[in-house]
């Protein structure tokens, strides 16, 4: 992976033009991947306010806050009033040479705006329209606004806890938005490959709801085929265990006799020799007791000490880190996960690695309407016409 200013040669998506109506997280995550690998992503925003994410946090240091910048690098911004016919006409001009149009409004909104696939394909039969929604394009929930936490709740993800007695809670990271965004990127790339074979574009869509159900594919299969609830986090010896200076996560998977090896690491008698604990069913039945034994022993020494002991037994384990500790970890540095823009602001780069096509920060996240004149000029609008559009409040 490459940072700003490095020579990386040809990028796989150079020459691809994306018209991006999306905002907040789902759509911008998808289009940022395309932009990172060379696509020209033109972000269409509302004059005056722009993407909702621009004002999502109170930030007196920079009007374009770090949250917005984290999902909008390598894009260009044009501010257009799409309520006016001349504003729509500008978009139609852009569509003629575009490859992909991305949106993440409620179902039906992009069509009512005049930019649905059936409308745009008349201008450009090769256009690919990619839509991200909360719950799908049709059905009883299609009208609802989509949001990450709602998708956690509706998809069953929020109900999934390692211990059923734990209170329900909200997962604090945008799990659904990011996952659906990556699914939308996949859909776009597949549609581009299909267009190479057929010469025609198509409409593709992803929903937060379906993405979260897809994430539970193993659990769903067990329910359909066995009528059983699969919960990897609920296994009897798996857990988070406090130490004298932190905590350790231990996973009792992929071992012939994990209880024996855990006991050896903890320097306690081999509980697997007891018939009550010698089988997985027996361990599930005795989970509260076994967990209490492990908790008591882990509390007697440091995280580093126990990790070394567990590693000697080739057990799956790791420390529980804060995000700050994870960002500063040596493995993070070696993986090149943290990058910097031209201003030196640090952020997370794409997790993809390609031998011959590293991504780079070609441009920082755009200011609202920063590229309006440049984009219009590329499409044949002369200075007088641009001034007239500005005077009418159509472009800013």
C-alpha positions as CSV (number, residue, x, y, z in Angstrom):
1,X,0.0,0.0,0.0
2,X,1.2,3.5,-0.8
3,X,0.7,6.8,0.8
4,X,0.5,10.3,-0.8
5,X,3.0,11.1,-3.5
6,X,4.4,7.7,-4.2
7,X,4.7,6.4,-7.8
8,X,2.5,3.3,-8.1
9,X,2.1,2.9,-11.8
10,X,-1.2,1.8,-13.4
11,X,-4.1,1.3,-11.1
12,X,-6.8,-1.3,-11.9
13,X,-9.7,1.2,-12.0
14,X,-8.1,4.1,-13.7
15,X,-10.4,5.4,-16.4
16,X,-13.5,4.4,-14.5
17,X,-15.9,7.3,-13.8
18,X,-18.3,7.0,-10.9
19,X,-21.1,9.5,-10.1
20,X,-21.7,9.3,-6.4
21,X,-24.9,10.4,-4.8
22,X,-24.2,8.5,-1.6
23,X,-23.6,9.9,1.8
24,X,-22.9,8.9,5.5
25,X,-21.1,5.5,5.5
26,X,-22.5,2.6,3.4
27,X,-22.1,4.2,0.0
28,X,-19.0,6.3,0.7
29,X,-17.2,3.2,2.0
30,X,-17.9,1.5,-1.3
31,X,-16.9,4.4,-3.5
32,X,-13.8,5.1,-1.5
33,X,-12.5,1.6,-2.4
34,X,-13.1,2.4,-6.1
35,X,-11.4,5.7,-5.7
36,X,-8.4,4.2,-3.9
37,X,-7.7,2.0,-6.9
38,X,-7.9,4.7,-9.5
39,X,-11.6,5.5,-10.3
40,X,-12.6,9.1,-10.8
41,X,-15.4,9.4,-8.2
42,X,-17.4,12.6,-8.6
43,X,-19.4,13.2,-5.4
44,X,-22.7,15.0,-6.0
45,X,-23.7,17.1,-2.9
46,X,-26.3,19.5,-1.8
47,X,-25.2,23.2,-1.9
48,X,-24.7,24.6,1.6
49,X,-24.8,21.4,3.6
50,X,-23.4,18.6,1.5
51,X,-23.0,15.0,2.8
52,X,-24.7,14.6,6.2
53,X,-21.4,13.2,7.5
54,X,-19.8,16.6,7.1
55,X,-21.7,17.9,10.1
56,X,-22.1,14.6,12.0
57,X,-19.8,15.7,14.8
58,X,-19.1,19.0,16.5
59,X,-15.7,19.9,15.2
60,X,-14.4,23.5,15.6
61,X,-10.9,22.6,14.3
62,X,-11.8,21.7,10.7
63,X,-15.2,22.1,8.9
64,X,-14.5,18.8,7.2
65,X,-14.2,16.5,10.2
66,X,-12.1,13.4,10.5
67,X,-15.2,11.1,10.3
68,X,-16.1,12.6,6.9
69,X,-12.5,12.4,5.7
70,X,-12.1,8.8,6.7
71,X,-14.5,7.6,4.0
72,X,-14.1,10.3,1.2
73,X,-10.5,10.5,0.2
74,X,-9.6,10.4,-3.5
75,X,-13.0,11.9,-4.5
76,X,-14.0,15.1,-6.2
77,X,-17.0,17.2,-5.0
78,X,-19.5,19.1,-7.1
79,X,-22.3,21.0,-5.3
80,X,-25.6,20.9,-7.3
81,X,-29.2,21.9,-6.6
82,X,-31.0,18.9,-8.0
83,X,-34.4,20.4,-7.3
84,X,-34.0,22.6,-10.3
85,X,-34.2,21.3,-13.9
86,X,-30.8,22.9,-14.8
87,X,-29.2,21.0,-11.9
88,X,-30.7,17.7,-13.2
89,X,-29.5,18.6,-16.7
90,X,-25.9,18.8,-15.4
91,X,-26.2,15.3,-14.0
92,X,-27.5,14.0,-17.2
93,X,-24.5,15.5,-19.0
94,X,-22.2,13.7,-16.6
95,X,-24.0,10.3,-17.1
96,X,-23.2,10.2,-20.8
97,X,-19.5,9.3,-20.1
98,X,-20.0,7.7,-16.6
99,X,-19.6,4.0,-15.8
100,X,-21.3,3.7,-12.4
101,X,-23.9,5.7,-10.4
102,X,-24.0,5.0,-6.7
103,X,-26.7,6.0,-4.2
104,X,-27.9,4.9,-0.7
105,X,-31.3,6.5,-0.3
106,X,-34.5,4.8,0.7
107,X,-36.0,2.6,-2.0
108,X,-37.6,4.6,-4.7
109,X,-35.9,8.0,-3.9
110,X,-33.3,7.9,-6.7
111,X,-36.0,7.1,-9.2
112,X,-38.2,10.0,-8.0
113,X,-35.1,12.2,-8.4
114,X,-35.0,11.1,-12.1
115,X,-31.8,9.1,-11.8
116,X,-32.9,5.5,-11.6
117,X,-31.5,2.8,-13.8
118,X,-34.4,2.8,-16.3
119,X,-34.0,6.6,-16.7
120,X,-30.3,6.7,-16.9
121,X,-29.9,3.6,-19.2
122,X,-31.8,5.5,-21.9
123,X,-28.9,8.1,-21.9
124,X,-26.1,5.5,-21.4
125,X,-27.0,1.8,-21.9
126,X,-23.6,0.8,-20.3
127,X,-24.4,2.6,-17.0
128,X,-24.3,0.5,-13.8
129,X,-26.6,1.8,-11.1
130,X,-25.6,0.6,-7.6
131,X,-28.0,1.1,-4.7
132,X,-27.5,0.6,-1.0
133,X,-30.7,0.6,1.1
134,X,-31.6,-0.3,4.7
135,X,-33.9,-3.2,4.0
136,X,-34.2,-3.8,0.2
137,X,-35.8,-2.3,-2.9
138,X,-39.2,-4.0,-2.3
139,X,-41.2,-5.4,0.6
140,X,-42.8,-4.2,3.8
141,X,-39.7,-2.5,5.2
142,X,-38.4,-0.9,2.0
143,X,-39.9,2.4,2.9
144,X,-37.9,2.6,6.2
145,X,-34.8,4.6,6.6
146,X,-31.8,2.4,7.0
147,X,-29.2,2.7,9.8
148,X,-26.5,0.5,11.2
149,X,-28.1,0.0,14.7
150,X,-31.5,-0.7,13.2
151,X,-29.9,-3.4,11.0
152,X,-28.2,-4.9,14.0
153,X,-31.5,-5.2,15.7
154,X,-33.6,-6.4,12.8
155,X,-31.2,-9.0,11.5
156,X,-30.8,-10.9,14.8
157,X,-27.2,-9.8,15.3
158,X,-28.1,-7.8,18.4
159,X,-29.6,-10.8,20.0
160,X,-26.4,-12.8,19.5
161,X,-24.4,-12.8,22.8
162,X,-21.9,-15.3,24.1
163,X,-24.0,-15.5,27.3
164,X,-27.8,-15.3,26.9
165,X,-28.1,-13.7,30.3
166,X,-26.0,-10.7,29.2
167,X,-28.1,-7.5,28.5
168,X,-28.8,-6.6,25.0
169,X,-26.5,-3.9,23.7
170,X,-25.5,-1.9,20.6
171,X,-22.3,-2.9,18.8
172,X,-20.3,0.3,18.9
173,X,-18.7,0.2,15.5
174,X,-20.5,0.6,12.1
175,X,-20.4,-3.1,11.5
176,X,-23.5,-3.2,9.2
177,X,-22.6,-0.1,7.2
178,X,-19.1,-1.2,6.4
179,X,-20.1,-4.8,5.6
180,X,-22.8,-3.6,3.2
181,X,-20.5,-1.1,1.7
182,X,-18.0,-3.8,0.9
183,X,-20.8,-6.0,-0.6
184,X,-21.8,-3.0,-2.7
185,X,-18.2,-2.7,-4.0
186,X,-18.3,-6.4,-4.9
187,X,-21.6,-5.9,-6.8
188,X,-20.2,-3.0,-8.7
189,X,-17.1,-4.9,-9.8
190,X,-19.1,-8.0,-10.8
191,X,-21.4,-5.8,-12.8
192,X,-18.4,-4.2,-14.6
193,X,-17.1,-7.7,-15.4
194,X,-20.6,-8.7,-16.7
195,X,-20.6,-5.5,-18.8
196,X,-17.4,-6.6,-20.4
197,X,-19.2,-9.8,-21.6
198,X,-22.5,-8.3,-22.6
199,X,-21.8,-4.6,-23.4
200,X,-24.7,-3.5,-21.1
201,X,-25.1,-2.1,-17.7
202,X,-27.6,-3.1,-15.0
203,X,-29.0,-2.2,-11.6
204,X,-27.4,-3.8,-8.6
205,X,-28.3,-3.4,-5.0
206,X,-27.3,-4.3,-1.4
207,X,-29.2,-3.8,1.9
208,X,-27.9,-3.5,5.4
209,X,-30.5,-6.1,6.5
210,X,-29.4,-8.7,3.9
211,X,-25.7,-8.1,4.5
212,X,-26.2,-8.8,8.2
213,X,-28.1,-12.0,7.5
214,X,-25.4,-13.0,5.1
215,X,-22.8,-12.5,7.9
216,X,-24.7,-15.2,9.9
217,X,-24.6,-17.8,7.1
218,X,-23.2,-20.5,9.3
219,X,-25.7,-19.9,12.1
220,X,-28.6,-19.8,9.6
221,X,-27.5,-23.1,8.1
222,X,-27.4,-24.8,11.5
223,X,-30.9,-23.4,12.3
224,X,-32.4,-24.5,8.9
225,X,-30.8,-28.0,8.9
226,X,-30.7,-28.9,12.6
227,X,-33.0,-26.5,14.4
228,X,-30.0,-25.6,16.6
229,X,-28.5,-22.3,17.5
230,X,-24.8,-22.1,16.7
231,X,-22.8,-19.7,18.9
232,X,-19.1,-19.9,18.6
233,X,-18.7,-17.4,21.4
234,X,-20.7,-19.5,23.9
235,X,-18.3,-22.5,23.8
236,X,-17.5,-23.7,27.4
237,X,-13.9,-22.7,27.5
238,X,-14.0,-19.7,25.3
239,X,-14.0,-16.3,27.0
240,X,-12.5,-13.1,28.1
241,X,-10.4,-13.5,31.3
242,X,-9.1,-10.7,33.4
243,X,-5.4,-10.8,34.4
244,X,-3.5,-8.7,36.9
245,X,-2.9,-6.0,34.3
246,X,-5.4,-6.5,31.6
247,X,-7.3,-9.3,29.9
248,X,-6.8,-12.3,27.7
249,X,-9.2,-13.8,25.1
250,X,-9.0,-17.6,24.9
251,X,-10.8,-19.7,22.2
252,X,-11.2,-23.4,22.7
253,X,-11.3,-24.4,19.0
254,X,-9.4,-26.7,16.6
255,X,-7.8,-28.8,19.3
256,X,-8.3,-32.4,20.1
257,X,-8.5,-31.8,23.8
258,X,-8.5,-28.1,24.5
259,X,-9.3,-28.5,28.2
260,X,-6.2,-30.6,28.8
261,X,-4.0,-28.1,27.0
262,X,-5.6,-25.1,28.8
263,X,-5.0,-26.8,32.2
264,X,-1.4,-27.4,31.2
265,X,-0.9,-23.8,30.3
266,X,-2.5,-22.6,33.6
267,X,-0.5,-25.1,35.6
268,X,-3.6,-26.7,37.2
269,X,-4.7,-30.4,37.3
270,X,-6.0,-31.8,34.0
271,X,-9.7,-31.5,34.4
272,X,-10.3,-33.4,31.2
273,X,-9.5,-36.6,33.1
274,X,-12.7,-36.2,35.1
275,X,-15.5,-38.0,33.3
276,X,-17.8,-35.0,34.0
277,X,-15.6,-32.8,31.8
278,X,-14.2,-35.2,29.3
279,X,-16.8,-34.5,26.6
280,X,-18.0,-31.3,25.0
281,X,-21.5,-32.0,26.2
282,X,-20.1,-32.4,29.7
283,X,-18.1,-29.2,29.4
284,X,-21.2,-27.3,28.3
285,X,-23.2,-28.7,31.2
286,X,-20.4,-27.6,33.6
287,X,-19.5,-24.3,31.9
288,X,-20.2,-22.0,34.9
289,X,-17.8,-24.1,37.0
290,X,-15.1,-24.4,34.4
291,X,-15.2,-20.7,33.6
292,X,-14.9,-19.8,37.3
293,X,-11.8,-22.0,37.5
294,X,-10.2,-20.3,34.5
295,X,-11.1,-16.8,35.8
296,X,-9.6,-17.5,39.2
297,X,-6.3,-18.7,37.7
298,X,-5.9,-16.0,35.1
299,X,-6.3,-13.4,37.8
300,X,-3.0,-14.6,39.4
301,X,-0.6,-13.2,36.8
302,X,0.0,-10.8,34.0
303,X,-1.4,-10.8,30.5
304,X,2.1,-11.3,29.0
305,X,2.8,-14.3,31.3
306,X,-0.4,-16.1,30.4
307,X,-0.1,-15.4,26.7
308,X,3.4,-17.0,26.7
309,X,2.0,-20.0,28.6
310,X,-1.0,-20.4,26.2
311,X,1.2,-20.0,23.2
312,X,3.4,-22.9,24.4
313,X,0.3,-25.1,24.1
314,X,-0.6,-23.6,20.7
315,X,-3.9,-22.3,22.0
316,X,-5.8,-19.6,20.2
317,X,-5.3,-16.5,22.4
318,X,-4.5,-12.8,22.3
319,X,-4.6,-9.8,24.6
320,X,-7.6,-7.4,24.7
321,X,-6.3,-4.2,23.3
322,X,-7.8,-0.7,23.2
323,X,-8.1,0.8,19.7
324,X,-5.1,3.1,20.5
325,X,-3.0,0.1,21.4
326,X,-4.1,-1.7,18.2
327,X,-3.3,1.3,16.1
328,X,0.2,1.6,17.6
329,X,0.9,-2.2,17.4
330,X,3.9,-3.3,15.4
331,X,1.8,-5.6,13.3
332,X,-0.3,-2.6,12.2
333,X,2.8,-0.7,11.1
334,X,4.1,-3.7,9.2
335,X,0.8,-4.2,7.5
336,X,0.7,-0.6,6.4
337,X,-2.8,-0.1,7.8
338,X,-2.4,3.5,8.9
339,X,-1.8,6.0,6.1
340,X,-1.6,9.8,5.9
341,X,-3.1,12.3,3.5
342,X,-1.2,15.2,2.0
343,X,-1.8,17.3,5.1
344,X,-0.3,14.6,7.3
345,X,-3.7,13.6,8.8
346,X,-3.6,9.9,9.7
347,X,-6.4,7.4,8.8
348,X,-7.1,3.8,8.0
349,X,-6.3,2.7,4.5
350,X,-7.8,-0.1,2.5
351,X,-7.0,-3.6,4.0
352,X,-6.5,-5.0,0.5
353,X,-3.0,-5.8,-0.7
354,X,-2.0,-6.3,-4.4
355,X,1.5,-7.0,-5.6
356,X,1.2,-4.8,-8.7
357,X,-1.6,-2.3,-7.9
358,X,-1.1,-0.6,-4.6
359,X,-3.5,2.2,-3.7
360,X,-2.5,5.7,-2.9
361,X,-4.0,8.9,-1.6
362,X,-4.2,10.9,-4.8
363,X,-6.2,13.7,-3.2
364,X,-7.6,14.5,0.2
365,X,-11.3,14.3,1.0
366,X,-12.9,17.2,-0.9
367,X,-14.3,20.4,0.5
368,X,-17.9,20.9,-0.4
369,X,-18.1,21.9,-4.1
370,X,-14.3,22.1,-4.3
371,X,-14.2,20.7,-7.8
372,X,-17.5,22.1,-9.3
373,X,-15.8,24.4,-11.8
374,X,-13.1,21.8,-12.8
375,X,-15.7,19.0,-13.4
376,X,-18.0,21.2,-15.3
377,X,-15.1,22.4,-17.4
378,X,-14.2,18.9,-18.3
379,X,-17.7,18.3,-19.6
380,X,-17.6,21.4,-21.9
381,X,-19.1,24.1,-19.7
382,X,-17.4,27.4,-20.4
383,X,-16.7,30.1,-17.8
384,X,-19.8,32.1,-18.8
385,X,-22.1,29.1,-18.4
386,X,-20.6,28.2,-15.1
387,X,-21.0,31.7,-13.8
388,X,-24.6,31.7,-14.9
389,X,-25.3,28.4,-13.0
390,X,-23.6,29.9,-9.9
391,X,-25.7,33.0,-10.2
392,X,-28.9,30.9,-10.2
393,X,-27.7,28.9,-7.2
394,X,-27.6,25.7,-9.2
395,X,-23.9,25.2,-8.7
396,X,-21.8,26.3,-5.7
